[in-house]
Amino acid sequence: MPQHIVGIMGGSGLGDSLVEHLTDCQEVVSKTPFGNPSGPIVVGQWGDRRVAFLNRHGPGHCLSPSAVPYAANIFAMKQLGVHTLLATGAVGSLQEAIAPGDLVVVDQFIDKTFKRRTSFFDHAAVHCELADPVCDSLAKTLNKVAQSTEIKTHRQGTYVCMEGPQFSTRAESRMHRLWGGDLIGMTAMPEAKLAREAQMCYGLIALASDYDCWRPHDVTKGKHALLQEILGNLQAATRHCMGLIEAVIESQEALVCDDCACRKSLELAVWTQDSDQTMAQKKLLTPLFE
């Protein structure tokens, strides 16, 4: 397996379109110290790049946000040799300027999750820097390529990640706006944290499907009409996202850079002194240190 593979993490609709671009495909069924990932990883050739795609919610979209095996997903990707991970995810908009169907290159997170495994390290004190939780170089590349397209893409945005699976109350939605949130979703955390612990360059394209409940819905539309509108917005955003990913993968931009600070995030992060226990765990977690 080639060392440098560009990983893509997304949903069912994106995967169906993405796999059509791949040749020489194979499905990789991985096993990790953290259990099985969401499903098989599809690895194939896209032009000059080797690409690995994983459907975060599994075949048939059966995994709720809280049930996604985030640690297994990230570890499985790193085992394959993925050093750059481009993630996508549907969100609600917390800002008027971010309209349904728009894309956002996320640069910050507020993590409200509480049921999920947030670290690979159970028997060591490992403290990664997370002030800038996405790869700056990858975000710049996404924005640079987006400018060459006609796809409405916002250059930055703060993603509030809630546990779910229920949506926000109106009071919570208003509070998230006061916090400075631009987007509300359920899947970016702890994915971004684990990617940093795995020394991967991580970027996230968020797909706005609707305005969150802080903004009143059109009272003239029934629930079924509103649902169809949201689904239509999500389909449009998915097409836009696929267009941006296609432009990025087919560009001449460097997507894998071993000199990036993300690729050295564990250098000063391990505070526990070497012991038989920590050395045994480090051996178990060898892919994270590569």
Residue frames as qw, qx, qy, qz and C-alpha x, y, z in Angstrom:
[[0.000, 0.889, 0.459, 0.000, 0.00, 0.00, 0.00],
 [0.380, 0.582, -0.058, 0.716, 1.46, 3.44, -0.90],
 [0.365, -0.248, -0.522, 0.730, 2.54, 5.52, 2.07],
 [0.101, 0.233, 0.116, -0.960, 0.85, 8.74, 1.05],
 [0.034, -0.482, -0.814, -0.322, -2.90, 8.43, 0.56],
 [0.209, -0.180, 0.081, -0.958, -5.41, 11.28, 0.75],
 [0.040, -0.340, -0.912, 0.227, -8.24, 10.23, 3.05],
 [0.311, -0.258, -0.215, -0.889, -11.81, 11.46, 2.64],
 [0.018, -0.268, -0.869, 0.415, -14.40, 11.05, 5.41],
 [0.323, -0.006, -0.159, -0.933, -18.01, 11.70, 4.51],
 [0.609, 0.145, 0.539, -0.563, -21.57, 10.47, 4.20],
 [0.637, 0.247, 0.727, 0.068, -23.48, 8.11, 1.94],
 [0.502, 0.824, 0.235, -0.118, -24.46, 10.59, -0.77],
 [0.042, 0.867, -0.451, -0.210, -20.94, 11.91, -1.13],
 [0.498, -0.336, 0.785, 0.149, -19.48, 8.41, -1.23],
 [0.699, 0.455, 0.551, -0.003, -21.69, 7.28, -4.09],
 [0.428, 0.903, -0.025, -0.038, -20.48, 10.19, -6.24],
 [0.190, -0.805, 0.550, 0.111, -16.89, 9.98, -5.11],
 [0.681, -0.166, 0.703, 0.120, -16.38, 6.28, -5.78],
 [0.705, 0.647, 0.290, -0.009, -17.42, 6.86, -9.41],
 [0.232, 0.917, -0.323, -0.021, -14.18, 8.85, -9.85],
 [0.451, -0.589, 0.671, 0.020, -11.97, 6.03, -8.56],
 [0.809, 0.369, -0.424, -0.169, -10.25, 3.35, -10.60],
 [0.549, 0.258, -0.733, 0.307, -8.37, 0.28, -9.46],
 [0.509, -0.538, 0.204, -0.641, -10.62, 0.13, -6.39],
 [0.540, -0.064, -0.822, 0.168, -10.41, -2.24, -3.48],
 [0.577, -0.686, -0.080, -0.436, -12.33, -2.46, -0.21],
 [0.369, 0.312, -0.715, 0.505, -10.12, -2.68, 2.86],
 [0.704, -0.594, -0.302, -0.245, -11.65, -4.22, 5.98],
 [0.248, 0.551, -0.544, 0.583, -9.57, -2.98, 8.90],
 [0.716, -0.550, -0.419, 0.096, -9.16, -4.08, 12.48],
 [0.150, 0.669, -0.317, 0.656, -7.83, -1.67, 15.09],
 [0.287, -0.045, -0.758, 0.584, -7.12, -1.67, 18.85],
 [0.254, 0.143, 0.329, -0.898, -10.31, 0.40, 19.11],
 [0.591, 0.386, 0.643, -0.297, -12.62, -2.00, 17.35],
 [0.476, 0.357, 0.636, 0.492, -13.88, -1.98, 13.80],
 [0.017, 0.167, -0.118, -0.979, -14.31, 1.23, 11.80],
 [0.535, 0.321, 0.237, -0.745, -17.70, 2.27, 10.43],
 [0.875, 0.396, 0.224, -0.163, -17.28, 0.03, 7.40],
 [0.802, 0.122, 0.287, 0.510, -14.89, -0.96, 4.64],
 [0.073, -0.757, 0.186, 0.622, -12.51, 1.72, 3.39],
 [0.755, 0.585, 0.274, 0.117, -12.64, 2.10, -0.39],
 [0.355, -0.641, 0.380, 0.565, -9.15, 2.74, -1.76],
 [0.702, 0.533, 0.416, 0.225, -8.59, 3.66, -5.39],
 [0.442, -0.091, 0.249, 0.857, -6.81, 5.86, -7.87],
 [0.217, 0.892, 0.361, -0.163, -8.11, 9.34, -8.73],
 [0.385, 0.894, -0.200, 0.109, -5.87, 10.76, -11.43],
 [0.482, 0.521, -0.573, 0.410, -2.40, 11.06, -9.94],
 [0.285, -0.455, 0.556, -0.634, -3.58, 10.62, -6.37],
 [0.401, -0.167, -0.899, 0.058, -4.35, 7.59, -4.25],
 [0.405, -0.356, 0.101, -0.836, -7.56, 8.17, -2.32],
 [0.232, -0.181, -0.930, 0.220, -9.19, 6.33, 0.59],
 [0.405, -0.349, -0.123, -0.836, -12.87, 6.94, 1.36],
 [0.177, -0.201, -0.901, 0.341, -14.76, 5.95, 4.51],
 [0.374, -0.564, -0.413, -0.610, -18.46, 6.49, 5.07],
 [0.047, -0.345, 0.580, -0.737, -18.56, 7.84, 8.62],
 [0.642, -0.109, 0.316, -0.690, -22.09, 6.57, 9.33],
 [0.414, -0.104, 0.904, 0.017, -21.50, 3.15, 7.81],
 [0.081, -0.136, -0.807, -0.570, -23.35, 1.31, 5.03],
 [0.252, -0.598, -0.717, -0.255, -26.97, 2.41, 4.94],
 [0.068, -0.528, 0.182, -0.827, -26.28, 5.36, 7.27],
 [0.709, -0.431, -0.547, -0.112, -27.06, 3.17, 10.30],
 [0.572, -0.215, -0.441, 0.657, -24.71, 4.75, 12.85],
 [0.154, -0.951, -0.255, -0.077, -25.99, 7.74, 14.84],
 [0.242, 0.822, -0.322, 0.403, -23.43, 10.48, 15.56],
 [0.520, -0.649, 0.470, -0.296, -22.84, 9.14, 19.08],
 [0.931, -0.071, 0.358, -0.026, -22.33, 5.58, 17.78],
 [0.647, 0.709, -0.262, 0.102, -19.74, 6.42, 15.10],
 [0.867, -0.354, 0.027, 0.349, -16.47, 4.65, 16.06],
 [0.205, 0.966, -0.158, 0.014, -14.34, 7.78, 15.63],
 [0.402, -0.685, 0.595, 0.124, -11.15, 6.32, 17.13],
 [0.731, 0.067, 0.653, 0.188, -11.33, 3.18, 14.99],
 [0.560, 0.789, 0.244, 0.063, -12.03, 5.28, 11.87],
 [0.070, 0.941, -0.330, -0.017, -9.03, 7.56, 12.35],
 [0.536, -0.498, 0.672, 0.112, -6.72, 4.71, 13.38],
 [0.770, 0.299, 0.550, 0.121, -7.76, 2.62, 10.38],
 [0.459, 0.886, 0.023, 0.064, -7.04, 5.51, 8.03],
 [0.142, -0.854, 0.500, 0.027, -3.62, 6.08, 9.59],
 [0.737, -0.194, 0.640, 0.098, -2.83, 2.36, 9.34],
 [0.734, 0.566, 0.353, 0.130, -3.37, 2.64, 5.58],
 [0.551, -0.013, 0.175, 0.816, -0.85, 5.48, 5.33],
 [0.051, 0.841, 0.378, 0.383, -3.29, 8.41, 5.28],
 [0.449, -0.187, -0.261, 0.834, -1.47, 11.55, 6.40],
 [0.167, 0.032, -0.056, -0.984, -4.04, 14.05, 5.09],
 [0.056, 0.440, 0.892, -0.083, -7.73, 13.66, 5.93],
 [0.196, -0.094, -0.202, -0.955, -10.39, 15.75, 4.23],
 [0.064, 0.366, 0.875, -0.309, -13.69, 15.46, 6.09],
 [0.239, -0.277, -0.356, -0.860, -17.17, 16.61, 5.13],
 [0.097, -0.356, -0.850, 0.375, -20.34, 16.94, 7.16],
 [0.138, -0.653, -0.499, -0.553, -23.84, 18.39, 7.04],
 [0.232, -0.208, -0.490, 0.815, -24.59, 21.26, 9.43],
 [0.000, -0.861, -0.507, -0.040, -27.23, 23.78, 10.36],
 [0.346, 0.471, -0.028, 0.811, -26.40, 27.44, 9.88],
 [0.365, -0.635, -0.482, 0.481, -26.25, 29.79, 12.86],
 [0.143, -0.473, 0.091, 0.865, -25.65, 32.88, 10.73],
 [0.535, 0.696, 0.270, -0.397, -27.83, 34.63, 8.19],
 [0.234, 0.748, -0.475, -0.400, -24.89, 35.00, 5.80],
 [0.095, -0.236, 0.954, 0.160, -24.38, 31.25, 5.58],
 [0.691, 0.165, -0.049, -0.702, -27.30, 30.18, 3.42],
 [0.824, 0.015, 0.556, -0.110, -28.53, 26.62, 2.90],
 [0.819, 0.547, 0.110, 0.131, -26.49, 25.05, 0.11],
 [0.140, 0.890, -0.402, 0.163, -23.34, 27.03, 0.99],
 [0.873, -0.008, -0.350, 0.340, -20.05, 25.38, 1.93],
 [0.290, -0.911, 0.236, -0.171, -17.81, 26.45, 4.81],
 [0.681, 0.310, -0.533, 0.394, -14.12, 25.68, 5.33],
 [0.651, -0.735, -0.173, -0.076, -14.23, 25.23, 9.10],
 [0.422, 0.571, -0.465, 0.529, -11.37, 26.64, 11.16],
 [0.119, -0.316, 0.650, -0.681, -12.59, 26.38, 14.78],
 [0.547, -0.314, -0.750, -0.200, -14.71, 24.11, 16.97],
 [0.400, -0.384, 0.471, -0.687, -16.67, 24.25, 20.21],
 [0.431, 0.015, -0.899, -0.073, -17.02, 20.71, 21.54],
 [0.561, -0.285, 0.276, -0.726, -20.22, 19.92, 23.45],
 [0.806, 0.016, -0.556, -0.203, -20.04, 16.14, 23.08],
 [0.398, -0.565, 0.568, -0.447, -19.82, 13.96, 26.19],
 [0.930, -0.056, 0.277, -0.234, -20.43, 10.28, 25.25],
 [0.823, 0.545, -0.151, 0.063, -17.49, 9.70, 22.92],
 [0.816, -0.278, 0.094, 0.499, -13.91, 8.51, 23.18],
 [0.172, 0.983, -0.031, -0.057, -11.77, 11.63, 22.79],
 [0.051, -0.779, 0.621, 0.069, -8.23, 10.19, 22.94],
 [0.824, 0.255, -0.504, -0.047, -6.25, 7.14, 21.83],
 [0.368, 0.367, -0.682, 0.515, -4.19, 7.20, 25.01],
 [0.720, -0.562, -0.308, -0.266, -5.57, 5.42, 28.09],
 [0.840, -0.430, -0.117, 0.310, -2.30, 4.79, 29.95],
 [0.535, 0.001, 0.025, 0.845, -0.31, 7.93, 29.27],
 [0.022, 0.821, 0.255, -0.510, -0.69, 11.67, 29.68],
 [0.432, 0.183, 0.506, 0.724, -0.68, 12.98, 26.11],
 [0.075, 0.791, 0.336, -0.505, -1.57, 16.64, 25.58],
 [0.477, 0.325, 0.469, 0.668, -1.66, 17.78, 21.93],
 [0.024, 0.316, 0.030, -0.948, -1.89, 21.45, 21.03],
 [0.210, 0.526, 0.798, 0.206, -5.35, 22.18, 19.65],
 [0.017, 0.571, 0.156, -0.806, -5.51, 25.98, 19.55],
 [0.439, 0.454, -0.383, -0.675, -5.76, 25.72, 15.77],
 [0.695, -0.053, 0.680, -0.230, -7.69, 22.45, 15.36],
 [0.823, 0.514, 0.239, 0.012, -7.53, 22.16, 11.58],
 [0.677, -0.082, 0.298, 0.668, -4.49, 22.13, 9.32],
 [0.079, 0.779, 0.015, -0.623, -3.82, 25.71, 8.24],
 [0.074, -0.356, 0.690, 0.626, -2.08, 24.62, 5.05],
 [0.136, 0.310, 0.914, 0.223, -4.97, 22.35, 4.03],
 [0.123, 0.764, 0.510, -0.375, -7.55, 25.06, 4.80],
 [0.027, 0.673, -0.261, -0.692, -5.62, 27.54, 2.67],
 [0.096, -0.100, 0.848, 0.512, -5.54, 25.02, -0.17],
 [0.152, 0.541, 0.826, -0.037, -9.29, 24.42, 0.07],
 [0.101, 0.822, 0.255, -0.498, -9.99, 28.15, -0.02],
 [0.066, -0.516, 0.514, 0.682, -7.55, 28.74, -2.86],
 [0.103, 0.120, 0.900, 0.407, -9.14, 26.04, -5.00],
 [0.131, 0.659, 0.698, -0.246, -12.67, 27.19, -4.04],
 [0.057, 0.707, -0.027, -0.705, -11.86, 30.65, -5.41],
 [0.012, 0.281, -0.714, -0.641, -11.26, 29.10, -8.82],
 [0.003, -0.375, -0.909, -0.184, -14.79, 27.64, -8.85],
 [0.280, -0.397, -0.209, -0.849, -18.24, 29.18, -8.77],
 [0.589, -0.423, -0.686, 0.056, -19.13, 27.29, -5.59],
 [0.281, -0.793, 0.085, -0.534, -20.23, 29.58, -2.72],
 [0.796, -0.151, -0.459, 0.364, -17.65, 28.78, -0.05],
 [0.321, -0.920, 0.081, -0.208, -17.07, 30.69, 3.18],
 [0.477, 0.597, -0.554, 0.330, -13.41, 30.92, 4.11],
 [0.179, 0.168, -0.788, 0.565, -13.84, 30.19, 7.81],
 [0.624, -0.438, -0.235, -0.603, -16.40, 29.27, 10.41],
 [0.162, -0.311, 0.794, -0.496, -16.77, 28.03, 13.99],
 [0.630, -0.128, -0.683, -0.348, -18.48, 24.65, 14.24],
 [0.488, -0.347, 0.540, -0.591, -20.40, 23.86, 17.44],
 [0.492, 0.067, -0.849, -0.178, -20.47, 20.08, 17.83],
 [0.611, -0.296, 0.337, -0.652, -23.35, 18.80, 19.97],
 [0.320, -0.166, 0.927, -0.101, -23.98, 15.24, 21.13],
 [0.570, 0.068, -0.470, -0.670, -27.41, 14.76, 19.57],
 [0.286, 0.228, 0.708, 0.604, -29.16, 12.88, 18.18],
 [0.075, 0.841, 0.522, -0.121, -31.88, 15.42, 18.94],
 [0.347, 0.592, 0.103, 0.720, -31.52, 18.90, 17.47],
 [0.205, 0.041, -0.399, 0.893, -31.06, 22.04, 19.57],
 [0.036, -0.761, -0.591, 0.266, -33.75, 23.80, 21.54],
 [0.267, 0.854, 0.182, 0.408, -34.37, 27.36, 20.41],
 [0.416, -0.898, 0.146, 0.015, -32.70, 28.65, 23.60],
 [0.763, -0.301, 0.394, 0.415, -29.60, 26.53, 22.85],
 [0.594, 0.527, 0.360, 0.490, -29.52, 27.72, 19.27],
 [0.007, 0.961, 0.042, 0.273, -29.57, 31.34, 20.39],
 [0.618, -0.719, 0.271, 0.164, -26.87, 30.59, 22.96],
 [0.793, 0.043, 0.378, 0.477, -24.65, 29.02, 20.30],
 [0.372, 0.780, 0.202, 0.461, -24.94, 32.23, 18.28],
 [0.305, -0.937, 0.111, -0.133, -23.93, 34.27, 21.33],
 [0.792, -0.418, 0.328, 0.300, -20.90, 32.02, 21.75],
 [0.075, 0.694, -0.495, -0.518, -19.76, 32.97, 18.27],
 [0.555, 0.068, 0.816, 0.150, -20.85, 29.76, 16.60],
 [0.305, 0.380, -0.404, -0.774, -21.44, 29.81, 12.85],
 [0.630, 0.089, -0.670, -0.383, -22.51, 26.19, 12.37],
 [0.624, -0.306, 0.565, -0.445, -24.11, 23.45, 14.41],
 [0.717, 0.263, -0.596, -0.249, -23.40, 19.77, 13.76],
 [0.845, -0.411, 0.220, -0.263, -22.88, 16.40, 15.45],
 [0.981, 0.123, 0.029, 0.144, -19.90, 14.65, 13.86],
 [0.439, 0.772, -0.317, 0.334, -16.75, 16.81, 13.75],
 [0.140, -0.578, 0.664, -0.454, -15.77, 16.02, 17.33],
 [0.490, -0.737, 0.348, 0.310, -13.88, 14.10, 18.51],
 [0.842, 0.441, 0.198, 0.238, -12.85, 13.34, 14.91],
 [0.324, 0.864, -0.191, 0.335, -10.68, 16.45, 14.64],
 [0.469, -0.742, 0.445, -0.176, -9.07, 15.83, 18.05],
 [0.891, -0.121, 0.428, 0.090, -8.23, 12.23, 17.16],
 [0.716, 0.637, 0.054, 0.280, -6.80, 13.28, 13.81],
 [0.021, 0.888, -0.363, 0.283, -4.44, 15.63, 15.64],
 [0.674, -0.507, 0.528, -0.094, -3.38, 12.81, 17.98],
 [0.889, 0.208, 0.373, 0.164, -2.80, 10.67, 14.88],
 [0.308, -0.527, 0.363, 0.703, -0.50, 13.38, 13.49],
 [0.404, 0.461, 0.677, 0.407, -2.69, 13.88, 10.45],
 [0.046, 0.083, -0.126, -0.987, -3.45, 17.07, 8.53],
 [0.110, 0.520, 0.838, -0.123, -7.21, 17.48, 8.99],
 [0.131, 0.052, -0.154, -0.978, -9.59, 19.75, 7.11],
 [0.215, 0.449, 0.831, -0.248, -13.37, 19.99, 7.17],
 [0.159, -0.135, -0.415, -0.885, -15.83, 21.17, 4.54],
 [0.224, 0.334, 0.738, -0.542, -19.21, 21.81, 6.16],
 [0.063, -0.296, -0.694, -0.653, -22.39, 21.60, 4.07],
 [0.257, 0.120, 0.407, -0.868, -25.18, 23.90, 5.24],
 [0.015, -0.322, -0.910, -0.259, -28.53, 22.11, 4.88],
 [0.220, -0.784, -0.494, -0.305, -30.77, 24.67, 6.63],
 [0.063, -0.588, 0.334, -0.733, -30.85, 27.43, 9.21],
 [0.280, -0.146, -0.854, 0.414, -30.90, 26.15, 12.78],
 [0.196, -0.676, -0.706, -0.081, -34.02, 26.85, 14.86],
 [0.222, -0.441, -0.210, 0.844, -32.87, 30.32, 16.00],
 [0.172, 0.162, -0.363, -0.901, -34.36, 31.47, 12.68],
 [0.599, 0.267, 0.543, -0.525, -38.14, 30.94, 12.46],
 [0.318, 0.142, 0.833, 0.431, -39.36, 28.73, 9.62],
 [0.263, -0.059, -0.373, -0.888, -41.74, 29.97, 6.98],
 [0.397, 0.126, 0.694, -0.587, -45.15, 29.57, 8.65],
 [0.672, 0.385, -0.102, -0.624, -46.84, 29.14, 5.28],
 [0.543, 0.347, -0.747, -0.159, -45.02, 25.84, 4.71],
 [0.902, -0.335, -0.004, -0.273, -46.06, 22.56, 6.29],
 [0.604, -0.575, 0.546, 0.079, -43.64, 20.13, 7.95],
 [0.829, 0.197, 0.472, 0.227, -43.41, 17.89, 4.90],
 [0.475, 0.847, 0.063, 0.231, -42.67, 20.84, 2.63],
 [0.218, -0.893, 0.387, -0.069, -39.97, 22.05, 5.02],
 [0.762, -0.301, 0.555, 0.145, -38.41, 18.59, 5.14],
 [0.758, 0.489, 0.340, 0.267, -38.34, 18.38, 1.36],
 [0.203, 0.956, -0.126, 0.172, -36.73, 21.83, 1.24],
 [0.472, -0.724, 0.502, 0.024, -34.02, 20.75, 3.69],
 [0.819, 0.006, 0.535, 0.205, -33.35, 17.56, 1.74],
 [0.593, 0.748, 0.183, 0.235, -33.14, 19.59, -1.46],
 [0.061, -0.947, 0.300, -0.098, -30.67, 21.98, 0.18],
 [0.661, -0.486, 0.564, 0.101, -28.57, 19.06, 1.38],
 [0.810, 0.331, 0.419, 0.240, -28.52, 17.51, -2.09],
 [0.378, 0.898, -0.018, 0.223, -27.42, 20.84, -3.56],
 [0.311, -0.843, 0.435, -0.056, -24.73, 21.26, -0.89],
 [0.816, -0.183, 0.525, 0.157, -23.53, 17.70, -1.53],
 [0.707, 0.605, 0.232, 0.283, -23.18, 18.47, -5.24],
 [0.092, 0.953, -0.208, 0.201, -21.26, 21.63, -4.40],
 [0.582, -0.641, 0.500, 0.009, -19.02, 19.73, -1.97],
 [0.860, 0.125, 0.439, 0.230, -18.34, 17.02, -4.53],
 [0.515, 0.813, 0.063, 0.263, -17.43, 19.74, -7.02],
 [0.155, -0.903, 0.372, -0.146, -14.95, 21.28, -4.60],
 [0.752, -0.375, 0.536, 0.087, -13.40, 17.92, -3.68],
 [0.812, 0.437, 0.307, 0.237, -13.08, 17.08, -7.36],
 [0.308, 0.909, -0.124, 0.253, -11.33, 20.40, -8.00],
 [0.420, -0.776, 0.463, -0.088, -9.00, 19.86, -5.02],
 [0.837, -0.149, 0.510, 0.132, -8.06, 16.27, -5.88],
 [0.735, 0.515, 0.306, 0.316, -7.48, 17.11, -9.54],
 [0.053, 0.986, -0.156, 0.038, -5.48, 20.25, -8.76],
 [0.700, 0.411, -0.405, 0.422, -1.70, 20.44, -8.66],
 [0.334, -0.755, 0.302, -0.477, -1.78, 21.59, -5.03],
 [0.367, 0.228, -0.843, 0.319, 0.33, 19.67, -2.52],
 [0.691, -0.488, -0.196, -0.495, -2.08, 17.91, -0.15],
 [0.904, -0.354, -0.154, 0.183, 0.46, 15.85, 1.79],
 [0.256, 0.776, -0.359, 0.452, 3.30, 17.63, 3.58],
 [0.811, -0.282, -0.435, 0.273, 5.43, 15.82, 6.16],
 [0.361, 0.172, -0.283, 0.872, 6.98, 19.15, 7.23],
 [0.370, -0.614, -0.250, -0.651, 3.59, 20.40, 8.46],
 [0.174, -0.385, 0.622, -0.659, 3.27, 20.97, 12.22],
 [0.841, -0.106, 0.057, -0.527, 0.24, 18.63, 12.25],
 [0.886, 0.227, -0.404, 0.019, 2.58, 15.79, 11.28],
 [0.450, 0.272, -0.614, 0.589, 4.68, 16.42, 14.40],
 [0.464, -0.612, -0.053, -0.638, 1.92, 16.96, 16.95],
 [0.889, -0.416, -0.191, -0.008, 3.11, 14.17, 19.29],
 [0.600, 0.445, -0.387, 0.541, 6.73, 15.32, 19.50],
 [0.075, 0.285, -0.513, 0.806, 6.23, 17.30, 22.72],
 [0.617, -0.340, -0.181, -0.686, 2.79, 15.98, 23.67],
 [0.836, -0.213, -0.505, 0.026, 3.72, 12.80, 25.57],
 [0.215, -0.761, 0.353, -0.499, 4.31, 13.81, 29.19],
 [0.910, -0.362, 0.151, -0.135, 4.43, 10.34, 30.75],
 [0.120, -0.675, 0.719, 0.112, 7.91, 8.96, 31.38],
 [0.635, 0.256, -0.684, -0.252, 8.86, 5.74, 29.64],
 [0.534, -0.279, 0.705, -0.376, 7.79, 2.61, 31.47],
 [0.192, 0.022, 0.959, 0.207, 6.93, -0.95, 30.52],
 [0.313, 0.605, 0.679, -0.275, 3.26, 0.04, 30.37],
 [0.264, 0.808, -0.021, -0.527, 3.74, 3.18, 28.27],
 [0.009, -0.469, 0.745, 0.475, 6.19, 1.46, 25.93],
 [0.281, 0.218, 0.932, 0.067, 3.72, -1.40, 25.42],
 [0.345, 0.745, 0.463, -0.334, 0.98, 1.04, 24.56],
 [0.128, 0.744, -0.338, -0.562, 3.25, 2.99, 22.25],
 [0.151, -0.185, 0.898, 0.368, 4.03, -0.24, 20.39],
 [0.309, 0.494, 0.806, -0.104, 0.29, -0.96, 20.10],
 [0.254, 0.880, 0.277, -0.291, -0.26, 2.54, 18.75],
 [0.546, -0.233, 0.420, 0.686, 2.76, 2.61, 16.41],
 [0.349, 0.562, 0.536, 0.524, 0.80, 3.94, 13.36],
 [0.126, -0.955, -0.266, 0.043, 0.00, 7.14, 15.27],
 [0.441, -0.738, 0.248, 0.446, 3.71, 7.95, 15.59],
 [0.605, 0.092, 0.552, 0.567, 4.50, 7.43, 11.89]]
